Amino acid sequence: MERTLIGELSAHVGEEVCITGWVDVRRDQGKMVFFDFRDRSGKVQGVCLPGSEALETAKETGKEYVVRVEGVVNKRPEKNIVADRQNGDIELEVKKLTIVSKAATLPFDTDAELNLDTLLDYRPLTIRRERERAIFTVQREIVAAFREYLDSQGFTEFQAPKLVGDDAEGGAGVFKVEYFKDRNAYLATSPQLYKQMMVGAFERVYAAGPQFRAEKHATTRHLNEISMLDFEMGFIKSHEDVMRMIEGVLQHTTKRLAERAQDAFAATGATLPLTPESFPVLKLREAQKILGAAEEPDLEPEQERAICEWAKREKGSDFIFITHYPVSKRPFYTMEDENDPGFTKSFDLLFRGVEIVSGSQRVHEYDMLVEKIRAKGLDPEKFSFYLMAFKYGLPPHGGIGMGLERLTQKYLGIDNVKEATLFPRDMNRIDVLLSSSIPDESDDA
């Protein structure tokens, strides 16, 4: 008999079917054994009735056993229907049960509140829990929405290199790779330089993939390996064109999550964000004035939280753009605003208290870019490969970088970004803790 996915069982009421999957829950009730079976498409309740030839095998079958089940899909009695649950109106009467793979007893209760270290130390097992599956279902939909929207806007996806040479954006915070003869190489912190080169061929491009940061952080919002969603677009009038594009991406993302991830949001207890047609925009100095803060080159974490609370309260938005950061604060390729000297055509997008996007209009003129590189104390010669694209003509362009894990964290209201990361890497952890003696820094470090 061919396999039927659990999510398709409601179309087979009264029929005999075969499912395969895991035992999510087992309950003994008198002479009957009840199961919750799960596969990639969902869950269904199964029951072995007295006299069933499957009953003896059912008594040997435990949680997380992999099984093959043959049975009849029955409608539940009206009083037993669970209206808000997948397959809540049907039940699988088990006729035959085959153990495909046995499972040892789990080292934790799947319904328990687990501390972060336990959650991550047992990650191969905890990703089977409903909450964790929900988190990464939402993450999958975020990536799909990012690609779907940009594809609809004429963007081309490309694969950016993860090993870069001496043209890395400065030497701090990078992982050095000892391999290439007579050349320094590093793990990429961003696809930025390659995105800009690609504008010369495709005008609009995006990349999704891992990037690496060697900062010595161990906070609730930092990782050493992150998944980045980046895009770059040519023939823009200003950074505002880039802002409108990422605004569209996130409006589309929220809509897709509302349509396709309702169960995942319910499983995590999260609510969808307020995502208006236009996100509020403040210059950095305007935001600092509202907060009664001194004019500094950036917002502190508590100030990011405060201005997001203001945006939600005053503008009905969980998102807010902060623009015009000082030239000294932004990378060499960031365009200075000719109407606001000393400040850049750049922005951060804050979401529920945290920066999730950084973007800007870029310098596109060759001579100006060389000058900007020198002004940052860098050697233009080391950027010759990158500068080639500008020497032979690039249009005005700009783009963004957006952290996937942090975005997932804020969509779901999760306290720690590591919970929104399948296999987190930071200074304390590669799969398991590297040392129990390394203390975590505070969130604001």
MOSUL-V848814 format. One record per residue. N is the residue number from 1. RES is the residue in one small letter. BURIAL is + if it has 16 or more other ideal C-beta (glycine too) atoms within 10 Angstrom, else -. Layout:
{{N RES BURIAL} {N RES BURIAL}}
//
This chain:
{{1 m -} {2 e -} {3 r -} {4 t +} {5 l -} {6 i +} {7 g -} {8 e -} {9 l +} {10 s -} {11 a -} {12 h -} {13 v -} {14 g -} {15 e -} {16 e -} {17 v +} {18 c -} {19 i +} {20 t +} {21 g +} {22 w +} {23 v +} {24 d +} {25 v -} {26 r +} {27 r -} {28 d -} {29 q -} {30 g -} {31 k -} {32 m -} {33 v +} {34 f +} {35 f +} {36 d +} {37 f +} {38 r +} {39 d +} {40 r -} {41 s -} {42 g +} {43 k +} {44 v +} {45 q +} {46 g +} {47 v +} {48 c +} {49 l -} {50 p -} {51 g -} {52 s +} {53 e -} {54 a +} {55 l +} {56 e -} {57 t +} {58 a +} {59 k -} {60 e -} {61 t +} {62 g -} {63 k +} {64 e +} {65 y +} {66 v -} {67 v +} {68 r -} {69 v +} {70 e +} {71 g +} {72 v -} {73 v +} {74 n -} {75 k -} {76 r -} {77 p -} {78 e -} {79 k -} {80 n -} {81 i -} {82 v -} {83 a -} {84 d -} {85 r -} {86 q +} {87 n +} {88 g +} {89 d +} {90 i +} {91 e +} {92 l +} {93 e -} {94 v +} {95 k +} {96 k +} {97 l +} {98 t -} {99 i +} {100 v -} {101 s -} {102 k -} {103 a -} {104 a -} {105 t -} {106 l -} {107 p -} {108 f -} {109 d -} {110 t +} {111 d -} {112 a -} {113 e -} {114 l +} {115 n -} {116 l -} {117 d -} {118 t -} {119 l +} {120 l +} {121 d +} {122 y +} {123 r +} {124 p -} {125 l +} {126 t +} {127 i -} {128 r -} {129 r +} {130 e +} {131 r +} {132 e +} {133 r +} {134 a +} {135 i +} {136 f -} {137 t +} {138 v +} {139 q +} {140 r -} {141 e +} {142 i +} {143 v +} {144 a -} {145 a +} {146 f +} {147 r +} {148 e -} {149 y +} {150 l +} {151 d -} {152 s -} {153 q -} {154 g -} {155 f +} {156 t -} {157 e -} {158 f +} {159 q -} {160 a +} {161 p -} {162 k -} {163 l -} {164 v +} {165 g -} {166 d +} {167 d +} {168 a +} {169 e +} {170 g -} {171 g -} {172 a -} {173 g +} {174 v +} {175 f -} {176 k -} {177 v -} {178 e -} {179 y -} {180 f -} {181 k -} {182 d -} {183 r -} {184 n -} {185 a +} {186 y +} {187 l +} {188 a +} {189 t +} {190 s +} {191 p +} {192 q +} {193 l +} {194 y +} {195 k +} {196 q +} {197 m +} {198 m +} {199 v +} {200 g +} {201 a -} {202 f +} {203 e +} {204 r +} {205 v +} {206 y +} {207 a +} {208 a +} {209 g +} {210 p -} {211 q +} {212 f +} {213 r +} {214 a -} {215 e +} {216 k -} {217 h +} {218 a +} {219 t +} {220 t +} {221 r +} {222 h +} {223 l +} {224 n +} {225 e +} {226 i +} {227 s +} {228 m +} {229 l +} {230 d +} {231 f +} {232 e +} {233 m +} {234 g +} {235 f -} {236 i +} {237 k -} {238 s -} {239 h +} {240 e +} {241 d -} {242 v +} {243 m +} {244 r -} {245 m +} {246 i +} {247 e +} {248 g -} {249 v +} {250 l +} {251 q +} {252 h +} {253 t +} {254 t +} {255 k -} {256 r +} {257 l +} {258 a -} {259 e -} {260 r -} {261 a +} {262 q -} {263 d -} {264 a +} {265 f +} {266 a -} {267 a +} {268 t +} {269 g -} {270 a +} {271 t -} {272 l -} {273 p +} {274 l -} {275 t +} {276 p -} {277 e -} {278 s -} {279 f +} {280 p +} {281 v +} {282 l +} {283 k +} {284 l +} {285 r +} {286 e -} {287 a +} {288 q +} {289 k -} {290 i -} {291 l -} {292 g -} {293 a +} {294 a -} {295 e -} {296 e -} {297 p -} {298 d -} {299 l +} {300 e -} {301 p +} {302 e -} {303 q +} {304 e +} {305 r -} {306 a +} {307 i +} {308 c +} {309 e -} {310 w +} {311 a +} {312 k +} {313 r -} {314 e -} {315 k +} {316 g -} {317 s +} {318 d +} {319 f +} {320 i +} {321 f +} {322 i +} {323 t +} {324 h +} {325 y +} {326 p +} {327 v +} {328 s -} {329 k -} {330 r +} {331 p +} {332 f +} {333 y +} {334 t +} {335 m +} {336 e +} {337 d +} {338 e -} {339 n -} {340 d -} {341 p -} {342 g -} {343 f +} {344 t +} {345 k +} {346 s +} {347 f +} {348 d +} {349 l +} {350 l +} {351 f +} {352 r +} {353 g +} {354 v +} {355 e +} {356 i +} {357 v +} {358 s +} {359 g +} {360 s +} {361 q +} {362 r +} {363 v +} {364 h +} {365 e -} {366 y +} {367 d -} {368 m -} {369 l +} {370 v +} {371 e -} {372 k +} {373 i +} {374 r -} {375 a -} {376 k -} {377 g -} {378 l +} {379 d -} {380 p +} {381 e -} {382 k -} {383 f +} {384 s -} {385 f -} {386 y +} {387 l +} {388 m -} {389 a +} {390 f +} {391 k -} {392 y -} {393 g -} {394 l +} {395 p -} {396 p +} {397 h +} {398 g +} {399 g +} {400 i +} {401 g +} {402 m +} {403 g +} {404 l +} {405 e +} {406 r +} {407 l +} {408 t +} {409 q +} {410 k +} {411 y +} {412 l +} {413 g -} {414 i +} {415 d -} {416 n +} {417 v +} {418 k +} {419 e +} {420 a +} {421 t +} {422 l -} {423 f -} {424 p +} {425 r +} {426 d +} {427 m +} {428 n +} {429 r +} {430 i -} {431 d -} {432 v -} {433 l -} {434 l -} {435 s -} {436 s -} {437 s -} {438 i -} {439 p -} {440 d -} {441 e -} {442 s -} {443 d -} {444 d -} {445 a -}}
//
